Amino acid sequence: MTPAPVKQIKVGLDFDCNTMAIGRLAIRERKIYFEFDASFLDSGLNISPLSLPFKPGVQSFDIHLFDGLAGVFNDSLPDGWGRLLFDRSMRQQGMLPTQFSALDRLAHVGHSGMGALTYEPDYSSSEGFDALDLDWLASQSLRVLEGEAEEVLGELLALNGSSAGARPKILVSFNKKTSKLVHGAEPMSEGFEPWLVKFANVQDDLDSGAMEYVYAQMARDAGLEVMDTHLFEGKKNAGYFATKRFDRKNGKRLHMHTACGLLHSDFRTPSLDYEDLIEFTTILTRDIRETTKMFRLAVFNVLAHNRDDHSKNVAFLMDDSGEWCMSPAFDLTFSSGPSGEQSTMVMGEGRSPGPEHLRELGKVAGLKKKQVDEILDQTRDALRAWASLASASGVNKATIQLVEKRLQVAYAK
């Protein structure tokens, strides 16, 4: 049975199975309001320093952005694949997507979302599954994208959690010693860690998982912080890309906030520049090491032709002491942005950003010329391994050659 429309949501922050009340969301005449609990304001844990004023009183936001939510709460909602699953599941129950408000969607995230935010009432699925067949799940995901497979919507919805992005994905628990995968519901059994596995969408080639796996290796060699990755074997493709989740650490949850949500910048209409991200990283973290991480990310994305580097593919993490840092890099692969341009510009250049724009960005970041040149050289060296790594991972030869041609620009001094 479909729950009654949600009129009010209790928002909490759970780092270690001890939820703190943050405040309440309420909806009236389709407009959403939020108010902090006084006790949470006393904690000093500012969950969204730029766009959610940390003060008493009722607040509301632009109804035309994020369905009227503050960006920090919108970050909890799945988009792309996850939203498709939810909407399809509701249609199956005789409900139209337009009948559901953002609060209804947050209730279906409940306590199972990415990061450390929790929502009550909790209508999230608690359905669990034993060992998972990735080939079968991948085939069912494609059937859903093609408008079929209504009978597995519940299972795929439960496995997706509230993860974002356009590609189908599932949240799992992975035991690296035994190579066993199970449904990623918490708490996990001993020896298991929280991971995420991606599947191809209808536009992807059969080697898309292998490509992302190789890009993660190159990014690591380029000096970026990247979570552990794995390429699970596939019967009809080059494998399924998997990565350890960065919003969970040593059994605890971390508060996650995307640049999109922090800056209230709609990722569907790219307007950000890495200059903005550099400045904001410095303000948020007050740590030149984090600023350097952002610069490294810009260098890699530009030279590696990852042009889908929009604001939702950049995230920050806050721990239980209120300290912020950049998240490990994610969603790194060969890609094109809007009209073939870089989604995030570099010093005003979006169509053909290059080393000269990156050097100017390095100056803005406060880095010395020697350090900037070292980062550029390290990234070039990492990208030179593309062909050999891609071949070893099963990437199609034609794809290897295509990407290699585009990367040649990165090797030029």
C-alpha positions as CSV (number, residue, x, y, z in Angstrom):
1,M,0.0,0.0,0.0
2,T,1.3,3.5,-0.9
3,P,1.8,5.7,2.2
4,A,-0.2,8.9,2.6
5,P,1.5,12.1,1.3
6,V,4.2,13.3,3.7
7,K,3.5,16.7,5.2
8,Q,6.5,16.9,7.6
9,I,9.9,15.3,7.8
10,K,12.3,15.0,10.7
11,V,15.9,15.4,9.6
12,G,18.7,13.8,11.5
13,L,22.5,13.4,11.4
14,D,23.8,10.0,12.1
15,F,27.6,9.5,12.2
16,D,27.7,6.4,14.5
17,C,24.2,4.9,15.1
18,N,23.4,7.9,17.4
19,T,21.1,10.2,15.4
20,M,21.1,13.9,16.3
21,A,18.0,15.8,15.4
22,I,18.8,18.6,12.9
23,G,15.4,20.1,12.3
24,R,12.1,19.7,10.4
25,L,11.0,20.0,6.8
26,A,7.4,20.8,6.1
27,I,5.3,21.4,3.0
28,R,2.3,23.8,2.6
29,E,0.7,24.6,-0.7
30,R,3.6,22.9,-2.5
31,K,6.1,25.2,-0.9
32,I,8.8,23.6,1.4
33,Y,9.9,25.1,4.7
34,F,12.8,24.2,7.0
35,E,13.7,25.1,10.6
36,F,16.7,24.0,12.7
37,D,16.3,22.5,16.1
38,A,17.7,24.9,18.7
39,S,19.8,22.0,20.2
40,F,21.4,21.4,16.8
41,L,22.4,25.0,16.4
42,D,24.2,24.7,19.7
43,S,26.3,21.9,18.3
44,G,28.0,24.2,15.8
45,L,27.9,21.5,13.1
46,N,27.1,23.6,10.0
47,I,25.9,21.0,7.5
48,S,25.7,23.5,4.5
49,P,27.9,26.6,5.2
50,L,27.0,28.5,2.1
51,S,23.4,28.0,1.1
52,L,21.6,27.0,4.3
53,P,21.8,29.8,6.9
54,F,22.8,28.3,10.3
55,K,20.3,30.3,12.4
56,P,17.0,30.1,14.1
57,G,13.7,30.6,12.3
58,V,11.8,29.2,9.4
59,Q,13.5,29.2,6.0
60,S,12.4,28.5,2.4
61,F,14.1,28.2,-0.9
62,D,13.7,28.8,-4.6
63,I,10.8,26.5,-5.7
64,H,12.3,26.3,-9.2
65,L,15.6,24.7,-8.0
66,F,15.9,21.3,-6.4
67,D,12.0,21.1,-6.1
68,G,12.1,23.7,-3.4
69,L,14.6,22.0,-1.1
70,A,17.9,23.3,0.2
71,G,20.8,21.9,-1.8
72,V,22.0,19.8,1.2
73,F,18.7,17.9,1.3
74,N,18.5,17.6,-2.4
75,D,21.9,15.8,-2.3
76,S,20.1,13.0,-0.5
77,L,17.7,12.3,-3.4
78,P,18.6,9.9,-6.2
79,D,18.6,11.3,-9.7
80,G,18.8,9.7,-13.1
81,W,18.6,6.0,-12.6
82,G,17.3,6.1,-9.0
83,R,14.6,8.5,-9.8
84,L,13.5,6.5,-12.8
85,L,13.2,3.4,-10.6
86,F,11.2,5.2,-8.0
87,D,8.8,6.8,-10.5
88,R,8.3,3.5,-12.4
89,S,7.6,1.7,-9.1
90,M,5.0,4.3,-8.1
91,R,3.3,4.1,-11.5
92,Q,3.1,0.4,-10.9
93,Q,1.1,1.2,-7.8
94,G,-1.2,3.5,-9.7
95,M,0.5,6.8,-8.7
96,L,1.9,9.5,-11.0
97,P,5.3,11.0,-10.3
98,T,3.6,14.5,-10.1
99,Q,1.7,13.3,-7.1
100,F,4.9,13.0,-5.1
101,S,6.6,15.9,-3.4
102,A,10.3,16.1,-2.5
103,L,9.3,15.2,1.0
104,D,7.7,12.0,-0.2
105,R,10.9,11.2,-2.0
106,L,13.0,11.9,1.1
107,A,10.8,9.6,3.2
108,H,11.7,6.8,0.8
109,V,15.4,7.6,1.3
110,G,14.9,7.3,5.1
111,H,17.9,6.1,6.9
112,S,19.5,4.4,3.9
113,G,20.8,7.4,2.1
114,M,24.3,8.3,1.0
115,G,26.2,10.4,3.6
116,A,25.0,10.8,7.2
117,L,21.6,12.6,6.8
118,T,18.5,10.6,7.9
119,Y,14.8,11.2,7.3
120,E,11.7,10.2,9.3
121,P,9.2,8.8,8.5
122,D,11.4,6.1,6.9
123,Y,9.7,4.3,3.9
124,S,13.0,3.0,2.5
125,S,13.0,-0.7,1.5
126,S,14.5,-3.1,4.1
127,E,14.4,-6.0,1.7
128,G,17.7,-7.9,1.6
129,F,19.2,-10.4,-0.8
130,D,21.8,-13.1,-0.7
131,A,24.6,-13.6,-3.2
132,L,24.1,-11.3,-6.2
133,D,24.2,-12.3,-9.9
134,L,25.7,-9.2,-11.6
135,D,25.0,-10.4,-15.1
136,W,21.4,-10.9,-14.4
137,L,21.0,-7.6,-12.6
138,A,22.8,-5.8,-15.5
139,S,20.4,-7.4,-18.0
140,Q,17.4,-6.5,-15.9
141,S,18.6,-2.9,-15.6
142,L,18.7,-2.6,-19.3
143,R,15.2,-4.0,-19.6
144,V,14.0,-1.3,-17.1
145,L,15.7,1.4,-19.2
146,E,13.9,0.1,-22.2
147,G,10.5,0.2,-20.4
148,E,10.3,-3.5,-19.4
149,A,11.1,-5.6,-16.3
150,E,8.3,-4.3,-14.1
151,E,8.6,-7.4,-11.9
152,V,12.1,-6.6,-10.7
153,L,11.6,-2.9,-9.9
154,G,11.3,-3.5,-6.1
155,E,14.6,-5.4,-6.0
156,L,16.5,-2.9,-8.1
157,L,15.1,0.0,-6.1
158,A,16.2,-1.6,-2.9
159,L,19.7,-2.3,-4.3
160,N,20.1,1.2,-5.6
161,G,19.6,2.9,-2.2
162,S,19.7,6.7,-2.9
163,S,22.8,6.7,-5.1
164,A,22.9,9.4,-7.8
165,G,24.0,9.4,-11.4
166,A,22.6,8.4,-14.8
167,R,24.1,4.8,-14.9
168,P,22.3,1.9,-13.2
169,K,24.1,1.0,-10.0
170,I,23.7,-1.1,-6.8
171,L,25.0,-0.7,-3.3
172,V,26.6,-3.9,-2.0
173,S,28.7,-5.4,0.7
174,F,31.9,-6.8,-0.6
175,N,34.3,-9.2,1.1
176,K,37.6,-8.9,-0.9
177,K,39.1,-12.0,0.7
178,T,36.3,-14.3,-0.4
179,S,35.1,-12.2,-3.4
180,K,31.6,-12.5,-2.1
181,L,28.9,-9.9,-2.8
182,V,25.7,-9.4,-0.9
183,H,23.1,-6.7,-0.7
184,G,24.6,-3.6,0.9
185,A,22.1,-3.2,3.8
186,E,23.7,-2.1,7.0
187,P,24.9,-3.4,9.4
188,M,27.3,-5.6,7.5
189,S,28.8,-8.9,8.4
190,E,32.4,-9.2,9.5
191,G,34.9,-8.9,6.7
192,F,32.5,-7.0,4.4
193,E,32.8,-3.4,3.3
194,P,30.4,-1.0,1.6
195,W,30.9,-0.8,-2.2
196,L,29.0,0.4,-5.2
197,V,28.8,-1.5,-8.5
198,K,27.9,0.2,-11.8
199,F,26.2,-1.2,-14.9
200,A,26.0,0.2,-18.5
201,N,23.1,2.2,-19.7
202,V,21.7,1.9,-23.2
203,Q,24.2,4.4,-24.7
204,D,27.3,2.7,-23.2
205,D,29.6,0.3,-25.0
206,L,30.3,-3.1,-23.5
207,D,33.7,-1.9,-22.2
208,S,32.4,1.1,-20.3
209,G,33.1,-0.5,-16.9
210,A,36.6,-1.5,-17.9
211,M,37.2,2.1,-19.1
212,E,36.2,3.6,-15.8
213,Y,38.4,1.0,-14.0
214,V,41.4,2.1,-16.1
215,Y,40.7,5.8,-15.5
216,A,40.6,5.1,-11.8
217,Q,44.1,3.5,-12.0
218,M,45.4,6.5,-14.0
219,A,43.9,9.0,-11.6
220,R,45.6,7.2,-8.7
221,D,48.9,7.4,-10.5
222,A,48.3,11.1,-11.3
223,G,48.2,11.7,-7.5
224,L,44.5,11.9,-7.0
225,E,42.9,10.3,-4.0
226,V,40.7,7.5,-5.4
227,M,38.9,4.8,-3.4
228,D,39.7,1.1,-3.9
229,T,38.3,-0.2,-7.2
230,H,37.6,-3.6,-8.7
231,L,36.5,-4.9,-12.1
232,F,34.0,-7.8,-11.6
233,E,34.0,-10.3,-14.5
234,G,31.1,-10.2,-16.9
235,K,30.0,-12.9,-19.3
236,K,29.0,-10.6,-22.1
237,N,31.1,-7.5,-21.5
238,A,34.5,-6.4,-20.3
239,G,33.4,-6.3,-16.7
240,Y,31.5,-4.3,-14.1
241,F,33.2,-1.3,-12.4
242,A,33.0,-1.3,-8.6
243,T,34.4,1.1,-6.1
244,K,34.5,1.3,-2.3
245,R,32.1,3.9,-0.9
246,F,33.7,7.1,0.5
247,D,30.8,8.1,2.7
248,R,31.5,5.3,5.1
249,K,34.7,5.0,7.1
250,N,35.6,2.4,9.7
251,G,32.0,1.6,10.3
252,K,30.9,5.3,10.6
253,R,29.0,7.5,8.3
254,L,30.4,10.8,6.9
255,H,28.2,13.8,5.9
256,M,28.5,14.2,2.1
257,H,27.6,17.4,0.2
258,T,28.1,18.0,-3.5
259,A,29.4,21.2,-5.0
260,C,26.0,21.4,-6.8
261,G,24.2,21.4,-3.4
262,L,26.7,23.5,-1.6
263,L,26.7,26.3,-4.2
264,H,23.1,25.9,-5.3
265,S,24.4,25.5,-8.8
266,D,22.1,23.4,-11.0
267,F,24.4,20.8,-12.6
268,R,22.0,20.5,-15.6
269,T,22.9,24.0,-16.7
270,P,26.7,24.2,-16.2
271,S,28.0,27.6,-15.2
272,L,30.8,26.9,-12.8
273,D,34.5,27.4,-13.3
274,Y,37.3,25.6,-11.5
275,E,38.3,29.0,-10.3
276,D,35.1,29.1,-8.3
277,L,35.7,25.6,-7.0
278,I,39.3,26.4,-6.0
279,E,38.1,29.5,-4.1
280,F,35.3,27.7,-2.4
281,T,37.5,24.7,-1.4
282,T,39.9,27.1,0.3
283,I,37.1,28.9,2.2
284,L,35.4,25.6,3.2
285,T,38.4,23.6,4.3
286,R,40.9,26.3,5.2
287,D,43.6,23.8,4.0
288,I,46.0,24.4,1.1
289,R,46.2,20.6,0.8
290,E,42.6,20.4,-0.1
291,T,42.9,23.3,-2.5
292,T,45.8,21.3,-4.2
293,K,43.5,18.3,-4.5
294,M,40.9,20.4,-6.4
295,F,43.6,21.6,-8.7
296,R,44.8,18.1,-9.4
297,L,41.2,17.1,-10.2
298,A,41.0,19.9,-12.7
299,V,44.2,18.9,-14.3
300,F,43.2,15.3,-14.6
301,N,39.7,16.0,-16.0
302,V,41.0,18.4,-18.6
303,L,44.0,16.3,-19.8
304,A,42.1,13.0,-19.6
305,H,39.1,14.4,-21.6
306,N,36.7,13.8,-18.8
307,R,34.3,16.5,-19.8
308,D,31.3,15.3,-17.7
309,D,32.9,17.1,-14.7
310,H,29.7,18.9,-13.6
311,S,29.1,20.1,-10.1
312,K,27.4,16.9,-8.9
313,N,30.5,15.0,-9.7
314,V,32.5,17.0,-7.1
315,A,31.8,16.4,-3.4
316,F,33.0,17.3,0.1
317,L,32.8,15.3,3.3
318,M,32.3,16.5,6.9
319,D,33.2,14.3,9.9
320,D,31.6,14.4,13.4
321,S,34.0,17.2,14.5
322,G,32.7,19.5,11.8
323,E,35.9,19.4,9.7
324,W,35.5,19.5,5.9
325,C,37.7,17.9,3.2
326,M,37.3,17.0,-0.5
327,S,35.9,13.6,-1.1
328,P,38.0,11.1,-3.1
329,A,37.6,11.6,-6.9
330,F,34.8,9.7,-8.5
331,D,32.9,9.3,-11.9
332,L,36.2,9.6,-13.8
333,T,36.1,8.3,-17.4
334,F,36.5,9.4,-21.0
335,S,33.4,11.5,-21.7
336,S,32.0,14.6,-23.5
337,G,30.2,17.5,-21.8
338,P,27.4,19.7,-23.1
339,S,28.0,20.4,-26.8
340,G,31.4,18.7,-26.4
341,E,32.7,21.3,-24.0
342,Q,34.1,20.9,-20.5
343,S,31.2,21.0,-18.0
344,T,33.3,23.0,-15.6
345,M,35.3,25.7,-17.3
346,V,38.9,26.5,-16.6
347,M,39.6,30.3,-16.3
348,G,36.7,31.0,-18.5
349,E,37.5,28.5,-21.2
350,G,35.1,25.6,-21.8
351,R,35.6,24.5,-25.4
352,S,39.3,23.8,-25.5
353,P,40.9,24.2,-22.0
354,G,44.6,23.3,-22.0
355,P,47.8,23.5,-20.0
356,E,48.0,27.3,-20.3
357,H,44.6,27.6,-18.7
358,L,45.6,25.1,-16.0
359,R,48.8,27.1,-15.2
360,E,46.7,30.2,-14.7
361,L,44.4,28.2,-12.5
362,G,47.4,27.1,-10.5
363,K,48.3,30.7,-9.8
364,V,44.7,31.4,-8.5
365,A,45.1,28.3,-6.2
366,G,48.3,29.9,-4.8
367,L,50.5,27.1,-6.0
368,K,54.1,27.7,-7.0
369,K,55.0,27.3,-10.7
370,K,57.3,24.3,-10.0
371,Q,54.4,22.5,-8.2
372,V,52.0,23.2,-11.0
373,D,54.5,21.9,-13.6
374,E,55.1,18.8,-11.5
375,I,51.4,18.0,-11.3
376,L,51.0,18.5,-15.0
377,D,53.9,16.2,-15.7
378,Q,52.7,13.5,-13.3
379,T,49.3,13.6,-14.9
380,R,50.8,13.2,-18.4
381,D,52.9,10.3,-17.2
382,A,49.8,8.6,-15.8
383,L,47.8,9.1,-19.0
384,R,50.6,7.5,-21.1
385,A,49.7,4.2,-19.6
386,W,46.2,4.3,-21.1
387,A,46.8,1.9,-24.0
388,S,48.6,-0.8,-22.0
389,L,46.2,-0.6,-19.0
390,A,43.1,-0.6,-21.3
391,S,44.4,-3.6,-23.3
392,A,45.0,-5.6,-20.1
393,S,41.5,-4.7,-18.8
394,G,39.7,-5.8,-22.0
395,V,38.8,-2.4,-23.5
396,N,37.9,-2.7,-27.2
397,K,40.9,-1.9,-29.6
398,A,38.9,0.7,-31.5
399,T,38.1,2.4,-28.2
400,I,41.7,2.3,-27.2
401,Q,42.8,4.0,-30.4
402,L,40.0,6.7,-30.2
403,V,40.9,7.6,-26.6
404,E,44.6,7.6,-27.4
405,K,44.2,10.1,-30.1
406,R,42.3,12.5,-27.8
407,L,44.9,12.0,-25.0
408,Q,47.7,12.9,-27.3
409,V,46.9,16.6,-26.7
410,A,47.7,16.1,-23.0
411,Y,51.3,14.9,-23.9
412,A,52.2,18.2,-25.5
413,K,54.2,20.5,-23.4
